[in-house]
Amino acid sequence: MPKEEFRLSPHDQLAGKTMIEYWRDGKFIAGIYPHRDGIRIVSKYLAGVDEESGFPPAAVIKLEVK
């Protein structure tokens, strides 16, 4: 099972904003930060999004890390 962790860090392009970094086995996988319409997730490993209609609704961000 991979070692996964979240880290808080200053956003390098939005002064005064904080982002969440998602790391897996010591490798940066994704960044999560505020966006005017919600949240933005950026990753070169992004492989798709599934929406779950349960309560509360959720989105599963699929990541394909090789």
Backbone as CSV, one residue per row, in Angstrom:
resi,resn,N_x,N_y,N_z,CA_x,CA_y,CA_z,C_x,C_y,C_z
1,MET,0.852,-1.181,0.000,0.000,0.000,0.000,0.896,1.243,0.000
2,PRO,0.604,2.211,-0.878,1.448,3.406,-0.949,1.281,4.305,0.276
3,LYS,2.347,5.016,0.599,2.275,6.019,1.660,1.687,7.291,1.047
4,GLU,0.564,7.761,1.588,-0.110,8.950,1.069,-0.168,10.013,2.153
5,GLU,0.008,11.281,1.740,-0.102,12.369,2.703,-0.535,13.658,2.011
6,PHE,-1.150,14.529,2.800,-1.522,15.867,2.358,-0.634,16.857,3.099
7,ARG,-0.206,17.905,2.383,0.614,18.954,2.993,0.034,20.317,2.629
8,LEU,0.048,21.234,3.577,-0.319,22.623,3.309,0.921,23.386,2.879
9,SER,0.767,24.210,1.861,1.899,25.031,1.433,1.379,26.321,0.810
10,PRO,2.202,27.359,0.773,1.772,28.589,0.105,1.665,28.344,-1.400
11,HIS,0.657,28.937,-2.014,0.499,28.814,-3.468,1.582,29.644,-4.128
12,ASP,2.314,29.073,-5.071,3.453,29.786,-5.657,3.062,30.838,-6.694
13,GLN,1.789,30.862,-7.134,1.366,31.852,-8.127,0.267,32.782,-7.625
14,LEU,-0.381,32.424,-6.539,-1.438,33.262,-5.954,-0.963,33.747,-4.590
15,ALA,-0.415,34.935,-4.547,0.151,35.479,-3.307,-0.885,35.487,-2.186
16,GLY,-0.480,35.017,-1.023,-1.346,35.017,0.142,-2.323,33.859,0.201
17,LYS,-2.321,32.990,-0.800,-3.232,31.833,-0.826,-2.480,30.562,-0.431
18,THR,-3.209,29.636,0.157,-2.654,28.352,0.552,-3.208,27.272,-0.354
19,MET,-2.388,26.270,-0.624,-2.863,25.120,-1.387,-2.571,23.851,-0.609
20,ILE,-3.245,22.795,-0.992,-3.003,21.480,-0.411,-2.265,20.665,-1.457
21,GLU,-1.175,20.046,-1.049,-0.430,19.169,-1.939,-0.747,17.724,-1.565
22,TYR,-0.945,16.896,-2.572,-1.165,15.468,-2.349,0.098,14.737,-2.794
23,TRP,0.695,13.976,-1.872,1.935,13.242,-2.128,1.688,11.753,-1.973
24,ARG,2.316,10.954,-2.836,2.231,9.496,-2.747,3.639,8.932,-2.888
25,ASP,4.070,8.188,-1.898,5.417,7.596,-1.879,6.504,8.635,-2.150
26,GLY,6.353,9.833,-1.559,7.349,10.873,-1.680,7.318,11.644,-2.992
27,LYS,6.323,11.394,-3.847,6.209,12.063,-5.143,5.001,12.987,-5.135
28,PHE,5.207,14.240,-5.601,4.090,15.185,-5.710,3.139,14.681,-6.793
29,ILE,1.858,14.549,-6.427,0.867,13.998,-7.348,-0.134,15.055,-7.799
30,ALA,-0.621,15.886,-6.879,-1.659,16.856,-7.242,-1.653,18.044,-6.296
31,GLY,-2.154,19.173,-6.804,-2.359,20.365,-6.006,-3.838,20.714,-5.974
32,ILE,-4.310,21.162,-4.835,-5.719,21.516,-4.649,-5.758,22.926,-4.078
33,TYR,-6.537,23.803,-4.732,-6.612,25.171,-4.235,-7.936,25.818,-4.621
34,PRO,-8.293,26.936,-3.959,-9.567,27.598,-4.230,-9.644,28.121,-5.668
35,HIS,-10.838,28.124,-6.188,-11.123,28.665,-7.525,-12.426,29.437,-7.418
36,ARG,-12.638,30.410,-8.266,-13.846,31.253,-8.148,-15.146,30.444,-8.226
37,ASP,-15.126,29.280,-8.887,-16.336,28.453,-9.006,-16.340,27.260,-8.057
38,GLY,-15.326,27.118,-7.222,-15.249,25.977,-6.306,-13.813,25.692,-5.930
39,ILE,-13.332,24.492,-6.277,-11.934,24.149,-6.051,-11.336,23.668,-7.366
40,ARG,-10.023,23.813,-7.479,-9.306,23.355,-8.671,-8.298,22.307,-8.228
41,ILE,-8.227,21.232,-8.975,-7.246,20.179,-8.738,-6.388,20.085,-9.991
42,VAL,-5.092,20.212,-9.821,-4.177,20.131,-10.956,-3.231,18.951,-10.760
43,SER,-3.028,18.192,-11.841,-2.137,17.048,-11.776,-1.827,16.549,-13.175
44,LYS,-0.581,16.188,-13.393,-0.244,15.566,-14.671,-0.708,14.111,-14.706
45,TYR,-1.207,13.602,-13.574,-1.681,12.221,-13.481,-3.207,12.105,-13.572
46,LEU,-3.898,13.207,-13.833,-5.355,13.210,-13.886,-5.841,12.249,-14.977
47,ALA,-6.744,11.339,-14.602,-7.228,10.317,-15.545,-8.743,10.333,-15.702
48,GLY,-9.429,11.241,-15.021,-10.879,11.320,-15.160,-11.549,11.677,-13.850
49,VAL,-12.856,11.898,-13.956,-13.655,12.267,-12.785,-14.948,11.465,-12.825
50,ASP,-15.305,10.877,-11.698,-16.598,10.207,-11.537,-17.431,11.010,-10.563
51,GLU,-18.694,11.213,-10.876,-19.610,11.882,-9.958,-20.480,10.836,-9.282
52,GLU,-20.605,10.958,-7.966,-21.460,10.065,-7.197,-22.679,10.847,-6.746
53,SER,-23.857,10.306,-6.997,-25.096,11.037,-6.731,-25.692,10.766,-5.362
54,GLY,-24.984,10.106,-4.490,-25.503,9.837,-3.151,-25.679,11.120,-2.357
55,PHE,-25.866,10.964,-1.041,-26.000,12.144,-0.209,-24.893,12.130,0.828
56,PRO,-24.083,13.126,0.862,-24.032,14.246,-0.078,-23.371,13.798,-1.389
57,PRO,-23.657,14.504,-2.479,-23.001,14.174,-3.744,-21.483,14.314,-3.600
58,ALA,-20.741,13.558,-4.398,-19.276,13.584,-4.312,-18.677,13.445,-5.706
59,ALA,-17.429,13.842,-5.816,-16.656,13.634,-7.040,-15.417,12.826,-6.672
60,VAL,-15.128,11.807,-7.463,-13.926,11.006,-7.285,-12.964,11.394,-8.404
61,ILE,-11.815,11.917,-8.036,-10.802,12.318,-8.997,-9.876,11.127,-9.227
62,LYS,-9.871,10.617,-10.442,-9.041,9.445,-10.752,-7.648,9.904,-11.142
63,LEU,-6.652,9.253,-10.536,-5.253,9.562,-10.802,-4.571,8.293,-11.294
64,GLU,-3.805,8.418,-12.347,-3.082,7.287,-12.903,-1.582,7.572,-12.782
65,VAL,-0.981,7.014,-11.740,0.431,7.239,-11.461,1.198,5.985,-11.844
66,LYS,2.183,6.168,-12.705,2.972,5.008,-13.151,4.365,5.074,-12.582
